[in-house]
Amino acid sequence: MKKYCAALLLCLPVTAFAYPIDMEKHMDGVKVDATAYDTAYDLGAITLENYGQVPAACKVTFRNGPEAPRVRRVNVPAGKRADVTAKFNRQIIKLRISVKCAVE
């Protein structure tokens, strides 16, 4: 029983900094999948995976309330994946991510 209680207590800090993520995707002629993660209290991350046969040029915009948006541009080769992150000055309460991808 003590082991179960200890395991439960160890899991609490992991879930304490979770925040909601809203994602908006605009894929123009490319097969790109986007998965967002809440990795830290002030860090937003997204993985872009290109399933198509052509490279994709993507623009990712991270928004966290009153702070200035963080814009990242990345080229994702065909059949590859790319990780994109943005660090904020404040704790993230709700993260809004906009992903726009087009043929390179």
NUVO-613884 format. One record per atom (N, C-alpha, C, O): residue number from 0; atom name; x, y, z. Coordinates in pm, 1 decimal. Each point is the difference from the previous one (the first is absolute). Last residue first. Example, Ala and Ser with C-alpha at 12.3 -4.5 7.8 and 13.67 -1.06 7.14 Angstrom:
# NUVO-613884
num,atome,u,v,w
1,N,1285.0,-225.0,708.0
1,CA,82.0,119.0,6.0
1,C,-77.0,109.0,73.0
1,O,50.9,110.8,16.9
0,N,-21.9,-682.8,-23.9
0,CA,-89.0,119.0,0.0
0,C,90.0,120.0,0.0
0,O,103.6,-1.9,66.5
//
This chain:
# NUVO-613884
num,atome,u,v,w
103,N,678.1,2369.1,-5035.0
103,CA,122.6,80.0,-1.6
103,C,38.4,43.1,-138.5
103,O,101.0,68.0,-17.7
102,N,-603.4,-163.5,221.3
102,CA,104.4,-67.2,-77.3
102,C,119.4,92.7,-9.2
102,O,-15.2,118.9,-28.0
101,N,-282.5,-45.0,454.2
101,CA,-23.0,2.2,-143.7
101,C,114.3,-74.5,-67.7
101,O,101.0,-31.8,62.8
100,N,-347.3,158.8,464.5
100,CA,98.2,-70.4,-82.4
100,C,-41.2,5.1,-146.7
100,O,-118.5,-5.6,-32.6
99,N,17.5,211.7,566.0
99,CA,-29.9,21.0,-141.5
99,C,110.8,-63.7,-81.4
99,O,116.4,38.6,10.6
98,N,-330.7,-10.3,528.7
98,CA,94.5,-65.8,-90.2
98,C,-47.3,21.7,-143.0
98,O,-112.6,-35.6,-34.6
97,N,44.5,230.0,576.1
97,CA,-49.0,7.5,-136.9
97,C,107.8,-57.7,-91.4
97,O,114.6,44.8,1.9
96,N,-262.1,-48.8,558.3
96,CA,99.3,-25.6,-103.4
96,C,-68.4,4.5,-135.7
96,O,-103.4,-63.7,-20.4
95,N,44.8,205.6,579.7
95,CA,-67.3,-5.1,-129.9
95,C,108.2,-12.4,-106.5
95,O,92.5,81.1,-6.3
94,N,-150.9,-164.5,576.3
94,CA,85.7,18.7,-117.0
94,C,-83.3,-14.9,-126.5
94,O,-75.4,-96.0,-15.7
93,N,14.2,225.1,570.8
93,CA,-64.7,-63.8,-115.4
93,C,83.6,33.0,-122.0
93,O,28.0,116.8,-26.7
92,N,163.4,-33.9,437.7
92,CA,-131.0,-34.7,54.4
92,C,-81.7,-72.2,-106.8
92,O,-63.3,-102.1,26.8
91,N,616.2,189.5,80.3
91,CA,-105.9,-13.6,-99.8
91,C,-128.0,-41.6,70.0
91,O,-2.2,-97.6,75.0
90,N,419.7,395.3,131.0
90,CA,-60.1,-132.3,0.2
90,C,-115.1,-2.9,-99.9
90,O,-79.4,93.8,-7.0
89,N,464.4,254.9,-99.5
89,CA,-94.4,-28.2,107.9
89,C,-47.7,-143.4,-8.0
89,O,23.2,-70.3,-98.4
88,N,280.7,242.3,-221.5
88,CA,50.5,62.1,122.4
88,C,-86.3,-32.1,121.1
88,O,47.9,3.0,113.4
87,N,18.4,-337.8,-553.3
87,CA,-66.1,123.7,39.1
87,C,59.6,52.3,130.3
87,O,65.5,-73.6,73.9
86,N,70.2,-269.8,-522.0
86,CA,10.0,25.2,142.9
86,C,-60.6,135.8,29.1
86,O,23.9,96.8,-72.2
85,N,-62.3,-500.6,-331.4
85,CA,-0.6,142.5,30.9
85,C,-0.1,15.9,151.1
85,O,-79.4,-62.7,70.0
84,N,173.0,-336.6,-506.8
84,CA,-27.6,41.2,137.0
84,C,-0.6,151.7,11.3
84,O,55.6,70.9,-83.8
83,N,-70.6,-535.0,-279.5
83,CA,3.6,144.9,9.6
83,C,-37.6,37.1,143.3
83,O,-97.9,-51.8,53.8
82,N,265.4,-399.6,-389.5
82,CA,-49.5,48.4,128.5
82,C,19.0,150.9,5.8
82,O,104.8,52.0,-38.3
81,N,-163.4,-433.4,-384.5
81,CA,74.5,111.7,57.5
81,C,-67.2,40.9,130.4
81,O,-122.6,4.8,9.2
80,N,159.2,-444.8,-412.6
80,CA,-70.0,76.1,103.2
80,C,89.7,109.5,52.9
80,O,122.4,-6.3,-11.7
79,N,-186.7,-309.2,-483.2
79,CA,76.4,31.7,121.7
79,C,-88.8,73.1,100.1
79,O,-115.4,32.2,-28.1
78,N,5.8,-165.3,-440.5
78,CA,24.1,-119.0,80.0
78,C,75.2,23.6,129.4
78,O,37.8,-96.3,66.8
77,N,18.2,476.5,-411.1
77,CA,-96.8,-108.0,-20.9
77,C,39.0,-122.0,82.5
77,O,115.1,-43.7,-2.5
76,N,48.0,520.2,187.8
76,CA,19.0,-82.3,-120.2
76,C,-104.6,-111.4,-7.8
76,O,-60.9,-36.3,100.6
75,N,29.2,525.6,135.5
75,CA,-8.5,-141.4,35.2
75,C,14.7,-81.5,-127.8
75,O,-89.0,2.7,-84.9
74,N,204.5,520.7,293.7
74,CA,-22.0,-79.8,-120.6
74,C,5.0,-146.6,40.8
74,O,95.9,-45.0,62.7
73,N,-219.0,522.6,225.9
73,CA,76.4,-123.7,-13.2
73,C,-35.7,-66.8,-132.2
73,O,-115.2,3.5,-43.4
72,N,51.9,465.0,398.9
72,CA,-13.6,-51.5,-135.7
72,C,90.1,-121.1,-15.0
72,O,115.9,2.0,41.5
71,N,-373.6,305.3,377.6
71,CA,109.2,-88.4,-41.8
71,C,-29.5,-49.4,-140.9
71,O,-112.4,-40.0,-30.5
70,N,-52.7,437.3,425.6
70,CA,-16.5,-56.7,-133.9
70,C,124.3,-80.6,-34.7
70,O,112.7,48.0,12.9
69,N,-394.5,171.5,436.7
69,CA,128.3,-55.5,-43.8
69,C,-22.9,-70.5,-133.0
69,O,-79.7,-93.5,-7.6
68,N,-197.2,520.9,273.7
68,CA,1.7,-134.6,-59.6
68,C,140.6,-40.3,-42.6
68,O,79.2,83.5,-43.7
67,N,-169.7,248.5,461.5
67,CA,12.7,6.8,-145.7
67,C,3.8,-142.1,-56.6
67,O,63.4,-88.4,57.7
66,N,-323.1,164.3,405.1
66,CA,136.5,3.8,-53.5
66,C,-1.4,6.6,-152.2
66,O,-97.3,-38.8,-64.7
65,N,-300.5,-8.2,357.7
65,CA,44.0,135.5,-35.9
65,C,141.8,8.2,-57.2
65,O,39.1,105.6,-49.9
64,N,-266.7,-583.5,30.9
64,CA,-57.7,117.7,63.8
64,C,60.6,130.6,-46.6
64,O,11.9,23.7,-120.3
63,N,186.5,-407.4,-88.2
63,CA,-26.5,-22.6,142.3
63,C,-47.8,131.6,60.5
63,O,79.3,75.5,56.1
62,N,39.5,-344.4,-567.0
62,CA,-56.2,114.9,71.9
62,C,-30.6,-40.5,143.7
62,O,-59.7,-104.6,25.9
61,N,353.0,-55.8,-510.7
61,CA,-36.6,-33.4,137.0
61,C,-51.7,126.6,67.9
61,O,65.9,103.8,-5.3
60,N,9.8,-294.7,-527.5
60,CA,-13.3,115.6,87.5
60,C,-51.2,-46.6,135.7
60,O,-106.7,-60.6,9.6
59,N,357.7,-139.0,-493.3
59,CA,-67.4,-33.5,124.5
59,C,0.3,123.6,89.0
59,O,105.3,58.0,26.1
58,N,-28.4,-226.8,-569.5
58,CA,11.9,114.8,89.9
58,C,-84.2,-32.9,122.9
58,O,-120.5,-22.4,-11.5
57,N,362.6,-276.7,-428.5
57,CA,-100.2,24.2,103.5
57,C,34.7,123.8,82.3
57,O,116.7,30.7,24.5
56,N,-22.8,-335.0,-508.1
56,CA,48.4,118.6,70.4
56,C,-108.7,40.0,99.0
56,O,-111.7,32.6,-40.1
55,N,243.0,-526.6,-218.0
55,CA,-98.2,99.1,44.8
55,C,70.5,114.1,71.7
55,O,91.7,-22.4,79.0
54,N,19.2,-402.4,-477.0
54,CA,35.2,73.8,121.7
54,C,-105.3,105.9,32.7
54,O,-67.5,51.1,-89.4
53,N,-72.7,-507.3,-171.8
53,CA,66.9,127.6,-28.0
53,C,36.2,69.2,132.5
53,O,-69.4,-19.3,99.8
52,N,-178.5,-392.6,-129.8
52,CA,114.6,-26.3,-86.1
52,C,78.6,126.4,-33.4
52,O,103.6,-7.1,-66.1
51,N,-411.8,-98.2,534.7
51,CA,-10.1,16.0,-144.5
51,C,130.0,-31.8,-72.4
51,O,99.4,-41.2,59.7
50,N,-199.0,65.1,425.9
50,CA,-31.2,-130.2,-57.5
50,C,-3.2,3.8,-152.7
50,O,-15.2,-104.0,-64.0
49,N,231.1,396.7,504.7
49,CA,-39.5,10.2,-139.9
49,C,-17.9,-140.6,-57.1
49,O,96.9,-74.8,-13.3
48,N,-112.3,323.5,523.9
48,CA,43.6,-118.4,-74.0
48,C,-58.6,5.3,-140.4
48,O,-121.5,8.6,-17.7
47,N,228.5,308.0,494.7
47,CA,-59.4,-1.2,-133.9
47,C,55.4,-120.1,-74.2
47,O,121.5,-17.8,-7.7
46,N,-180.0,191.8,550.4
46,CA,71.0,-84.9,-94.5
46,C,-77.4,0.1,-130.9
46,O,-119.8,-28.3,-2.2
45,N,171.8,375.5,461.8
45,CA,-84.8,-64.7,-99.1
45,C,90.4,-83.9,-91.4
45,O,113.1,38.6,-29.4
44,N,-128.3,278.3,535.7
44,CA,68.4,-82.1,-99.7
44,C,-101.0,-65.9,-92.5
44,O,-112.2,-31.3,39.7
43,N,213.8,438.5,386.3
43,CA,-95.1,-66.9,-88.8
43,C,76.1,-75.7,-107.6
43,O,103.0,47.0,-48.4
42,N,-4.3,169.6,573.0
42,CA,51.8,-45.7,-127.9
42,C,-109.1,-72.1,-77.8
42,O,-62.3,-93.4,50.5
41,N,66.0,252.1,421.3
41,CA,21.6,118.5,-83.7
41,C,49.7,-34.4,-140.2
41,O,53.9,86.2,-69.3
40,N,-158.4,-421.5,408.6
40,CA,-96.7,104.1,33.2
40,C,13.3,124.4,-87.4
40,O,-95.9,76.1,-12.1
39,N,235.2,-553.1,-193.1
39,CA,36.9,70.7,122.7
39,C,-98.7,114.2,20.9
39,O,-80.5,29.7,-88.3
38,N,-2.6,-352.1,-257.3
38,CA,123.1,-56.2,54.8
38,C,43.5,64.4,131.3
38,O,53.5,-68.7,87.0
37,N,-483.3,-20.8,-418.9
37,CA,25.4,93.8,110.0
37,C,119.7,-51.9,78.4
37,O,-15.4,-74.3,96.9
36,N,-149.1,4.4,-642.9
36,CA,37.6,-54.1,130.1
36,C,11.4,112.4,102.3
36,O,35.3,112.7,-34.8
35,N,-255.5,-254.0,-504.0
35,CA,49.6,96.4,97.4
35,C,23.3,-67.0,134.6
35,O,-67.7,-96.3,36.0
34,N,42.7,-40.4,-592.1
34,CA,-31.1,-45.6,134.5
34,C,64.5,95.0,99.4
34,O,121.2,21.3,-3.9
33,N,-257.9,-77.9,-565.2
33,CA,57.1,79.2,108.5
33,C,-48.0,-54.3,133.6
33,O,-119.0,-25.4,18.8
32,N,187.5,-116.8,-584.6
32,CA,-72.0,-21.0,124.3
32,C,71.7,77.1,110.1
32,O,123.0,3.9,4.0
31,N,-158.1,13.4,-577.9
31,CA,78.5,21.6,121.0
31,C,-90.8,-19.2,120.8
31,O,-111.0,52.9,4.3
30,N,115.0,-63.0,-553.4
30,CA,-50.7,-96.3,98.3
30,C,88.5,7.5,123.6
30,O,92.2,-79.7,17.0
29,N,-228.1,460.7,-425.5
29,CA,101.0,-87.0,61.3
29,C,-67.0,-92.3,101.1
29,O,-106.2,30.8,54.1
28,N,-108.2,338.7,-309.4
28,CA,59.9,-92.5,-95.0
28,C,108.8,-89.6,55.9
28,O,73.8,-62.0,-76.6
27,N,-230.3,422.3,382.5
27,CA,-29.5,28.6,-140.2
27,C,78.0,-94.9,-90.8
27,O,113.9,28.7,-36.7
26,N,-297.6,29.3,575.0
26,CA,91.8,-77.6,-83.2
26,C,-39.8,17.7,-146.7
26,O,-105.4,-47.9,-41.9
25,N,17.4,248.8,560.3
25,CA,-29.5,37.1,-138.2
25,C,104.1,-69.2,-87.6
25,O,113.8,45.9,-9.9
24,N,-314.0,-54.8,565.0
24,CA,85.0,-49.5,-108.9
24,C,-52.2,48.3,-134.7
24,O,-120.5,-0.8,-25.5
23,N,110.5,90.5,602.0
23,CA,-68.4,32.4,-125.3
23,C,93.5,-38.5,-113.7
23,O,114.8,44.2,-3.3
22,N,-180.3,-146.5,571.6
22,CA,80.8,-3.0,-121.0
22,C,-88.4,24.6,-121.2
22,O,-107.7,-57.8,-13.6
21,N,149.1,101.0,595.9
21,CA,-88.9,11.7,-115.9
21,C,87.5,6.7,-124.0
21,O,94.8,78.2,-5.8
20,N,-30.1,-254.6,545.1
20,CA,61.2,42.5,-126.0
20,C,-107.7,0.7,-107.8
20,O,-66.4,-101.0,-23.2
19,N,127.8,102.1,614.0
19,CA,-72.6,-31.2,-124.0
19,C,69.9,58.8,-122.3
19,O,62.3,106.0,6.2
18,N,210.4,-275.0,437.0
18,CA,-83.0,113.2,-40.2
18,C,-71.7,-35.7,-129.8
18,O,47.9,-84.5,-75.7
17,N,272.7,-136.2,523.5
17,CA,-70.4,-18.6,-127.3
17,C,-90.2,120.7,-26.6
17,O,-62.9,53.2,91.5
16,N,358.3,-158.4,301.8
16,CA,24.9,111.3,-90.9
16,C,-67.5,-16.4,-136.0
16,O,33.2,72.6,-93.7
15,N,-73.7,-399.5,457.2
15,CA,-27.9,130.4,58.5
15,C,19.6,113.9,-99.4
15,O,-69.3,101.2,10.3
14,N,154.2,-590.1,-60.5
14,CA,-127.3,52.1,-48.9
14,C,-28.6,141.0,49.3
14,O,-95.9,62.2,-45.8
13,N,493.2,-287.5,179.6
13,CA,-3.0,-11.1,-145.2
13,C,-127.5,62.0,-55.5
13,O,3.8,65.1,-104.4
12,N,69.3,-109.8,578.8
12,CA,70.4,112.6,-61.7
12,C,-2.6,-3.3,-152.6
12,O,7.6,105.3,-63.2
11,N,-219.3,-474.4,300.4
11,CA,-63.6,130.3,17.6
11,C,77.5,115.8,-60.6
11,O,-61.7,81.4,-68.8
10,N,199.5,-557.2,104.1
10,CA,-68.8,41.7,-121.9
10,C,-60.0,139.6,11.0
10,O,-25.4,63.4,-102.4
9,N,240.8,-284.8,471.4
9,CA,99.1,32.3,-101.6
9,C,-64.3,50.1,-128.9
9,O,61.5,77.0,-73.7
8,N,-334.1,-233.0,429.3
8,CA,61.4,127.8,33.8
8,C,105.8,41.4,-101.9
8,O,16.9,119.1,-26.2
7,N,-216.5,-543.1,-18.1
7,CA,-99.9,103.9,-24.4
7,C,58.1,138.1,29.0
7,O,-23.2,94.0,-76.0
6,N,283.9,-470.0,179.3
6,CA,-10.5,16.0,-145.5
6,C,-99.5,109.1,-35.6
6,O,22.7,75.9,-94.2
5,N,17.0,-193.4,546.0
5,CA,121.3,67.7,-44.9
5,C,-3.1,23.9,-150.7
5,O,40.1,106.3,-47.3
4,N,-387.4,-358.1,237.6
4,CA,-9.8,139.8,42.9
4,C,122.1,79.7,-45.9
4,O,-13.3,114.7,-42.6
3,N,14.5,-576.0,-33.2
3,CA,-100.5,63.4,-84.1
3,C,-15.9,147.5,35.8
3,O,-14.9,84.2,-88.5
2,N,300.0,-348.6,351.5
2,CA,57.4,18.0,-133.6
2,C,-98.0,69.8,-92.3
2,O,39.6,84.1,-80.8
1,N,-175.4,-209.4,513.6
1,CA,87.9,115.7,6.4
1,C,61.6,27.3,-137.6
1,O,22.5,115.5,-36.4
0,N,-287.9,-497.8,92.3
0,CA,-82.4,118.8,0.0
0,C,87.7,126.4,0.0
0,O,-31.6,99.0,-65.9
//
